[in-house]
Amino acid sequence: MFSMKPLKPTFKSYLLPVQTDLKKTPQPPIKKLEAKLLPGEIVVNEVSFVRKCIGADGSHGDLWGKLICTNFKVSFITHDALPKQRFQVANRLLGEHDVPLACVEQVVTVNDAKGKQKVLCSNQKLKFNPTELILYCKDFRIIRFRFDEAGPQSAKKVCLAIAHYSQPADPQLLFGFEYVGKQYYGSLGERVNGVDPGGGLQMPLFDRPSEWDREIKRTGAAEWRVCSINEGYIVSSSLPEYFVVPVSLADQDLKQYLCFFTAHRIPLWCWNHPNGSALVRMASISDPLQQRKLDQRICSAITKSHPQRSDVLKSDLDKNLPNIQDIQAAFVKVRQICVIEPFEESEEKWLSSMESSRWLEYVRAFLKHSAEVVYLLEGKHVSVILQEEEDRDLSCVVSSLVQLMLDPHFRSLTGFQSLVQKEWVMAGHRFLDRCNHLKKNDKEESPLFQLFLDCVWQIINQYPAAFEFTETYLTVLSDSMWIPVFSTFLFNCPQQRTENSMDFAKSKCIPLGEEKALRFPPVWDWSQQFTPKDQALFNNPMYVGKGATCVQNGAVKSFRRTKKNYSSTLRGMPSSLRNILMDGHDSLTLTRRNSLVPRLKSDFSQIREVVESPTERFFRDWVSRPADLQGMLIPQLLPSHLALWRLYFLRWVPEASIPKGGPVTAYHKLSQLADEVEKLQSQLRQYKGATPASTPTSNPSAPPSDHSRMYFKACSTLEPSSTPEYLSSSFPFSPVGNMCRRSILGTPLSKFLNGAKIWLSTETLANEAL
């Protein structure tokens, strides 16, 4: 055969060779999708190539990323960004797409191909590979994830992990224990970095006698004293270690009486009126044979504490107010109407459905009853005992509202927080059960604290300048219930916190040193969650407090607001309609639930004039005078005066969001005006020769000071600033990505969830077609 030599190449290139040295042209590194973990937080399971549904229809605008389940939260990590996010409040404990496991109400998995869905419970099996995951949250969010491109087994494992870790079987499995153990305690029991959870608070926690003493002196309750018979919780597990009792009751007498009260909860002092009348709360007397005897002794001691030895009246809250099951049922209906049903606020059906939920009816009932107690304390100068079976639910709401109406101190931010700490946390409200953190018993779940916050919002809505804080603060406070690291909302009573934290520290070999138990941070240290700038959203620019100042004729003077009549709409009405606060009786007897909200008749000719009772006369006289924002405040309770708390209930609903509208537009302008006034005051002080020591110093790490406490700053130009494009009635929250309730396979979600007790039936729905 022929042998041929290889030919030499004859082509010659006149172009420079392409640069292939990668070292000289480095490529930007690809950032890994990893969750930011808190101390004590670990990743349980994760799945990549997950799509988070954003839009109402189709996949336009959806985000791609990794879905991670930790022992604290469900975290979605993505490189993509949502539009218009610069206004959102950023929580330091949570990422933009994070959901605390304690906030997850139900976990629903869907398989499109097989037409199946299932509500996952803890330790359950999942027989199909999910193509979609729906999280129904306790803060009304509905969040959906698609697994079209994800590994089926990884998707299944993440869904099962979320269901398992969102339903802990024991309080010590709540994330707060791991977090506190790692965040605040070292291996030798010393404080990490010297951090003391809650140590920098400028408010009382009422866990020591000195703080109760200060409250006694503040209210002028000279005939009351701090009692320490429950030190170490040896008398009652649900009472605080220290509480206040009449001076005339000796410790020995109290020890004899306590066995006759439910759960040994003897009467607790709440507050003293300047006229000497006292507000007291107590559990029911369990022994009927001792009822009369104990009533006489308790009332006698309270009477002796009054300067005028006035009478004592008792209010039975269990007979006069809705029970916790009624409140829970109403709350579930409101959630169904606001979130699940199509939102059409203008439709008569939607409005009638909201009325039939009875939520506002119950809000009015508590406000009405609290106003009656206010009349007895303020108008009749008598002391009042709030009695409830266990004194841990309804009495928390009523006692707090009464003090809020009568004492302007509790309308300041610090005062309000001390009120909640005193009347809810230390008094033993069952936050663990009522929030259903362990999801053990749905019958124990009840939104009493949300009901209280709604009642507070109703008063703020009528008297906005009387409160230092805003509705944003109330909403964020409610959301903090689902972040399980704060002692405020994690336990049924202080004793439960002490017992469980001691057991946890022992099991984890955490030496506590001289402390009795792990010290959980209270929610009141807002720097744990928000930056100083975001905390400025809590400040009300219209607030008229005792320390407020104004500029008059070139001089800085104490602010004396011209009193404004907020009740002019009631003038000229018949006494039977005016304020509809009382039932025409001088006692504290309320009718049952069927008549909690008297309805206005269209035919006013049917209304007849009745003899005015002392209670009606008291409220008529108060209404006829200009409202004193630093005095007693009584809410108006006509149906037209009570409204749905839109920011709380509708903030995630896209259809309810009003671009550049809602109360935030007024808040924006007022904040700018208040900031400008504060700047002028500062300049005036400098002009008058104020010393540097008298002017506030700026510290970037410190909370917002009084001279720069507004979120929106004054415009630097002379032209008035327009409303920012990103503002809406949902501000500072965003419905984008938080309310995805589109149809499933053509079936409306409202029909899919029809007849649900909470969100969906907890029974397995795997055999039912969508």
VENFEN-V291637 format. One record per residue. RES is the residue in one letter. SS is DSSP state (hx for helix, st for strand, lp for the rest). Layout:
res->RES ss->SS
res->RES ss->SS
//
This chain:
res->M ss->lp
res->F ss->lp
res->S ss->lp
res->M ss->lp
res->K ss->lp
res->P ss->lp
res->L ss->lp
res->K ss->lp
res->P ss->lp
res->T ss->lp
res->F ss->lp
res->K ss->lp
res->S ss->lp
res->Y ss->lp
res->L ss->lp
res->L ss->lp
res->P ss->lp
res->V ss->lp
res->Q ss->lp
res->T ss->lp
res->D ss->lp
res->L ss->lp
res->K ss->lp
res->K ss->lp
res->T ss->lp
res->P ss->lp
res->Q ss->lp
res->P ss->lp
res->P ss->lp
res->I ss->lp
res->K ss->lp
res->K ss->lp
res->L ss->lp
res->E ss->lp
res->A ss->lp
res->K ss->lp
res->L ss->lp
res->L ss->lp
res->P ss->lp
res->G ss->lp
res->E ss->lp
res->I ss->lp
res->V ss->st
res->V ss->st
res->N ss->st
res->E ss->st
res->V ss->st
res->S ss->st
res->F ss->st
res->V ss->st
res->R ss->st
res->K ss->st
res->C ss->lp
res->I ss->lp
res->G ss->lp
res->A ss->lp
res->D ss->lp
res->G ss->lp
res->S ss->lp
res->H ss->lp
res->G ss->lp
res->D ss->lp
res->L ss->st
res->W ss->st
res->G ss->st
res->K ss->st
res->L ss->st
res->I ss->st
res->C ss->st
res->T ss->st
res->N ss->lp
res->F ss->lp
res->K ss->st
res->V ss->st
res->S ss->st
res->F ss->st
res->I ss->st
res->T ss->st
res->H ss->lp
res->D ss->lp
res->A ss->lp
res->L ss->lp
res->P ss->lp
res->K ss->lp
res->Q ss->lp
res->R ss->lp
res->F ss->lp
res->Q ss->lp
res->V ss->lp
res->A ss->lp
res->N ss->lp
res->R ss->lp
res->L ss->lp
res->L ss->lp
res->G ss->lp
res->E ss->lp
res->H ss->lp
res->D ss->lp
res->V ss->st
res->P ss->st
res->L ss->hx
res->A ss->hx
res->C ss->hx
res->V ss->st
res->E ss->st
res->Q ss->st
res->V ss->st
res->V ss->st
res->T ss->st
res->V ss->st
res->N ss->st
res->D ss->lp
res->A ss->lp
res->K ss->lp
res->G ss->lp
res->K ss->st
res->Q ss->st
res->K ss->st
res->V ss->st
res->L ss->st
res->C ss->lp
res->S ss->lp
res->N ss->lp
res->Q ss->lp
res->K ss->lp
res->L ss->lp
res->K ss->lp
res->F ss->lp
res->N ss->lp
res->P ss->lp
res->T ss->lp
res->E ss->st
res->L ss->st
res->I ss->st
res->L ss->st
res->Y ss->st
res->C ss->st
res->K ss->lp
res->D ss->lp
res->F ss->lp
res->R ss->lp
res->I ss->st
res->I ss->st
res->R ss->st
res->F ss->st
res->R ss->st
res->F ss->lp
res->D ss->lp
res->E ss->lp
res->A ss->lp
res->G ss->lp
res->P ss->hx
res->Q ss->hx
res->S ss->hx
res->A ss->hx
res->K ss->hx
res->K ss->hx
res->V ss->hx
res->C ss->hx
res->L ss->hx
res->A ss->hx
res->I ss->hx
res->A ss->hx
res->H ss->hx
res->Y ss->hx
res->S ss->lp
res->Q ss->lp
res->P ss->lp
res->A ss->lp
res->D ss->lp
res->P ss->hx
res->Q ss->hx
res->L ss->hx
res->L ss->lp
res->F ss->hx
res->G ss->hx
res->F ss->hx
res->E ss->hx
res->Y ss->hx
res->V ss->hx
res->G ss->hx
res->K ss->hx
res->Q ss->hx
res->Y ss->lp
res->Y ss->st
res->G ss->lp
res->S ss->lp
res->L ss->lp
res->G ss->lp
res->E ss->lp
res->R ss->st
res->V ss->hx
res->N ss->hx
res->G ss->hx
res->V ss->lp
res->D ss->lp
res->P ss->lp
res->G ss->lp
res->G ss->lp
res->G ss->lp
res->L ss->lp
res->Q ss->lp
res->M ss->lp
res->P ss->lp
res->L ss->lp
res->F ss->lp
res->D ss->lp
res->R ss->lp
res->P ss->hx
res->S ss->hx
res->E ss->hx
res->W ss->hx
res->D ss->hx
res->R ss->hx
res->E ss->hx
res->I ss->hx
res->K ss->hx
res->R ss->hx
res->T ss->hx
res->G ss->lp
res->A ss->lp
res->A ss->lp
res->E ss->lp
res->W ss->st
res->R ss->st
res->V ss->st
res->C ss->st
res->S ss->lp
res->I ss->lp
res->N ss->lp
res->E ss->lp
res->G ss->lp
res->Y ss->lp
res->I ss->lp
res->V ss->lp
res->S ss->lp
res->S ss->lp
res->S ss->lp
res->L ss->lp
res->P ss->lp
res->E ss->lp
res->Y ss->lp
res->F ss->st
res->V ss->st
res->V ss->st
res->P ss->st
res->V ss->lp
res->S ss->lp
res->L ss->lp
res->A ss->lp
res->D ss->hx
res->Q ss->hx
res->D ss->hx
res->L ss->hx
res->K ss->hx
res->Q ss->hx
res->Y ss->hx
res->L ss->hx
res->C ss->hx
res->F ss->hx
res->F ss->st
res->T ss->hx
res->A ss->hx
res->H ss->hx
res->R ss->lp
res->I ss->lp
res->P ss->lp
res->L ss->st
res->W ss->st
res->C ss->st
res->W ss->st
res->N ss->st
res->H ss->lp
res->P ss->lp
res->N ss->lp
res->G ss->lp
res->S ss->lp
res->A ss->st
res->L ss->st
res->V ss->st
res->R ss->st
res->M ss->st
res->A ss->st
res->S ss->lp
res->I ss->st
res->S ss->lp
res->D ss->lp
res->P ss->hx
res->L ss->hx
res->Q ss->hx
res->Q ss->hx
res->R ss->hx
res->K ss->hx
res->L ss->hx
res->D ss->hx
res->Q ss->hx
res->R ss->hx
res->I ss->hx
res->C ss->hx
res->S ss->hx
res->A ss->hx
res->I ss->hx
res->T ss->hx
res->K ss->hx
res->S ss->lp
res->H ss->lp
res->P ss->lp
res->Q ss->lp
res->R ss->lp
res->S ss->lp
res->D ss->lp
res->V ss->st
res->L ss->st
res->K ss->st
res->S ss->st
res->D ss->st
res->L ss->hx
res->D ss->hx
res->K ss->hx
res->N ss->hx
res->L ss->lp
res->P ss->lp
res->N ss->lp
res->I ss->hx
res->Q ss->hx
res->D ss->hx
res->I ss->hx
res->Q ss->hx
res->A ss->hx
res->A ss->hx
res->F ss->hx
res->V ss->hx
res->K ss->hx
res->V ss->hx
res->R ss->hx
res->Q ss->hx
res->I ss->hx
res->C ss->hx
res->V ss->hx
res->I ss->hx
res->E ss->lp
res->P ss->lp
res->F ss->lp
res->E ss->lp
res->E ss->lp
res->S ss->lp
res->E ss->lp
res->E ss->hx
res->K ss->hx
res->W ss->hx
res->L ss->hx
res->S ss->hx
res->S ss->hx
res->M ss->hx
res->E ss->hx
res->S ss->hx
res->S ss->lp
res->R ss->lp
res->W ss->hx
res->L ss->hx
res->E ss->hx
res->Y ss->hx
res->V ss->hx
res->R ss->hx
res->A ss->hx
res->F ss->hx
res->L ss->hx
res->K ss->hx
res->H ss->hx
res->S ss->hx
res->A ss->hx
res->E ss->hx
res->V ss->hx
res->V ss->hx
res->Y ss->hx
res->L ss->hx
res->L ss->hx
res->E ss->hx
res->G ss->hx
res->K ss->lp
res->H ss->lp
res->V ss->lp
res->S ss->st
res->V ss->st
res->I ss->st
res->L ss->st
res->Q ss->st
res->E ss->st
res->E ss->lp
res->E ss->lp
res->D ss->lp
res->R ss->lp
res->D ss->lp
res->L ss->hx
res->S ss->hx
res->C ss->hx
res->V ss->hx
res->V ss->hx
res->S ss->hx
res->S ss->hx
res->L ss->hx
res->V ss->hx
res->Q ss->hx
res->L ss->hx
res->M ss->hx
res->L ss->hx
res->D ss->lp
res->P ss->hx
res->H ss->hx
res->F ss->hx
res->R ss->hx
res->S ss->lp
res->L ss->hx
res->T ss->hx
res->G ss->hx
res->F ss->hx
res->Q ss->hx
res->S ss->hx
res->L ss->hx
res->V ss->hx
res->Q ss->hx
res->K ss->hx
res->E ss->hx
res->W ss->hx
res->V ss->hx
res->M ss->lp
res->A ss->lp
res->G ss->lp
res->H ss->lp
res->R ss->lp
res->F ss->hx
res->L ss->hx
res->D ss->hx
res->R ss->hx
res->C ss->lp
res->N ss->lp
res->H ss->lp
res->L ss->lp
res->K ss->lp
res->K ss->lp
res->N ss->lp
res->D ss->hx
res->K ss->hx
res->E ss->hx
res->E ss->lp
res->S ss->lp
res->P ss->lp
res->L ss->hx
res->F ss->hx
res->Q ss->hx
res->L ss->hx
res->F ss->hx
res->L ss->hx
res->D ss->hx
res->C ss->hx
res->V ss->hx
res->W ss->hx
res->Q ss->hx
res->I ss->hx
res->I ss->hx
res->N ss->hx
res->Q ss->hx
res->Y ss->lp
res->P ss->hx
res->A ss->hx
res->A ss->hx
res->F ss->lp
res->E ss->lp
res->F ss->st
res->T ss->lp
res->E ss->hx
res->T ss->hx
res->Y ss->hx
res->L ss->hx
res->T ss->hx
res->V ss->hx
res->L ss->hx
res->S ss->hx
res->D ss->hx
res->S ss->hx
res->M ss->hx
res->W ss->hx
res->I ss->lp
res->P ss->lp
res->V ss->lp
res->F ss->st
res->S ss->hx
res->T ss->hx
res->F ss->hx
res->L ss->lp
res->F ss->lp
res->N ss->lp
res->C ss->lp
res->P ss->hx
res->Q ss->hx
res->Q ss->hx
res->R ss->hx
res->T ss->hx
res->E ss->hx
res->N ss->hx
res->S ss->hx
res->M ss->hx
res->D ss->hx
res->F ss->hx
res->A ss->hx
res->K ss->hx
res->S ss->hx
res->K ss->lp
res->C ss->lp
res->I ss->lp
res->P ss->lp
res->L ss->lp
res->G ss->lp
res->E ss->lp
res->E ss->lp
res->K ss->lp
res->A ss->lp
res->L ss->lp
res->R ss->lp
res->F ss->lp
res->P ss->st
res->P ss->lp
res->V ss->lp
res->W ss->lp
res->D ss->lp
res->W ss->hx
res->S ss->hx
res->Q ss->hx
res->Q ss->lp
res->F ss->lp
res->T ss->lp
res->P ss->hx
res->K ss->hx
res->D ss->hx
res->Q ss->hx
res->A ss->hx
res->L ss->hx
res->F ss->hx
res->N ss->st
res->N ss->lp
res->P ss->lp
res->M ss->lp
res->Y ss->lp
res->V ss->lp
res->G ss->lp
res->K ss->lp
res->G ss->lp
res->A ss->lp
res->T ss->st
res->C ss->st
res->V ss->st
res->Q ss->st
res->N ss->lp
res->G ss->lp
res->A ss->st
res->V ss->st
res->K ss->st
res->S ss->st
res->F ss->lp
res->R ss->lp
res->R ss->lp
res->T ss->lp
res->K ss->lp
res->K ss->lp
res->N ss->lp
res->Y ss->lp
res->S ss->lp
res->S ss->hx
res->T ss->hx
res->L ss->hx
res->R ss->lp
res->G ss->lp
res->M ss->lp
res->P ss->lp
res->S ss->lp
res->S ss->lp
res->L ss->lp
res->R ss->lp
res->N ss->lp
res->I ss->lp
res->L ss->lp
res->M ss->lp
res->D ss->lp
res->G ss->lp
res->H ss->lp
res->D ss->lp
res->S ss->lp
res->L ss->lp
res->T ss->lp
res->L ss->lp
res->T ss->lp
res->R ss->lp
res->R ss->hx
res->N ss->hx
res->S ss->hx
res->L ss->lp
res->V ss->lp
res->P ss->lp
res->R ss->lp
res->L ss->lp
res->K ss->lp
res->S ss->lp
res->D ss->lp
res->F ss->hx
res->S ss->hx
res->Q ss->hx
res->I ss->lp
res->R ss->lp
res->E ss->lp
res->V ss->lp
res->V ss->lp
res->E ss->lp
res->S ss->lp
res->P ss->hx
res->T ss->hx
res->E ss->hx
res->R ss->hx
res->F ss->hx
res->F ss->hx
res->R ss->hx
res->D ss->hx
res->W ss->hx
res->V ss->hx
res->S ss->hx
res->R ss->lp
res->P ss->lp
res->A ss->lp
res->D ss->lp
res->L ss->lp
res->Q ss->lp
res->G ss->lp
res->M ss->lp
res->L ss->lp
res->I ss->lp
res->P ss->lp
res->Q ss->lp
res->L ss->lp
res->L ss->lp
res->P ss->lp
res->S ss->lp
res->H ss->lp
res->L ss->lp
res->A ss->lp
res->L ss->lp
res->W ss->lp
res->R ss->hx
res->L ss->hx
res->Y ss->hx
res->F ss->hx
res->L ss->hx
res->R ss->lp
res->W ss->lp
res->V ss->lp
res->P ss->hx
res->E ss->hx
res->A ss->hx
res->S ss->lp
res->I ss->lp
res->P ss->st
res->K ss->lp
res->G ss->lp
res->G ss->lp
res->P ss->hx
res->V ss->hx
res->T ss->hx
res->A ss->hx
res->Y ss->hx
res->H ss->hx
res->K ss->hx
res->L ss->hx
res->S ss->hx
res->Q ss->hx
res->L ss->hx
res->A ss->hx
res->D ss->hx
res->E ss->hx
res->V ss->hx
res->E ss->hx
res->K ss->hx
res->L ss->hx
res->Q ss->hx
res->S ss->hx
res->Q ss->hx
res->L ss->hx
res->R ss->hx
res->Q ss->hx
res->Y ss->hx
res->K ss->lp
res->G ss->lp
res->A ss->lp
res->T ss->lp
res->P ss->hx
res->A ss->hx
res->S ss->hx
res->T ss->lp
res->P ss->lp
res->T ss->lp
res->S ss->lp
res->N ss->lp
res->P ss->lp
res->S ss->lp
res->A ss->lp
res->P ss->lp
res->P ss->lp
res->S ss->lp
res->D ss->hx
res->H ss->hx
res->S ss->hx
res->R ss->lp
res->M ss->lp
res->Y ss->lp
res->F ss->lp
res->K ss->lp
res->A ss->lp
res->C ss->lp
res->S ss->lp
res->T ss->lp
res->L ss->lp
res->E ss->lp
res->P ss->lp
res->S ss->lp
res->S ss->lp
res->T ss->lp
res->P ss->lp
res->E ss->lp
res->Y ss->lp
res->L ss->lp
res->S ss->st
res->S ss->lp
res->S ss->lp
res->F ss->lp
res->P ss->lp
res->F ss->lp
res->S ss->lp
res->P ss->lp
res->V ss->lp
res->G ss->lp
res->N ss->lp
res->M ss->st
res->C ss->lp
res->R ss->lp
res->R ss->lp
res->S ss->lp
res->I ss->st
res->L ss->lp
res->G ss->lp
res->T ss->st
res->P ss->lp
res->L ss->hx
res->S ss->hx
res->K ss->hx
res->F ss->hx
res->L ss->lp
res->N ss->lp
res->G ss->lp
res->A ss->lp
res->K ss->lp
res->I ss->lp
res->W ss->lp
res->L ss->lp
res->S ss->lp
res->T ss->lp
res->E ss->lp
res->T ss->lp
res->L ss->lp
res->A ss->lp
res->N ss->lp
res->E ss->lp
res->A ss->lp
res->L ss->lp
//
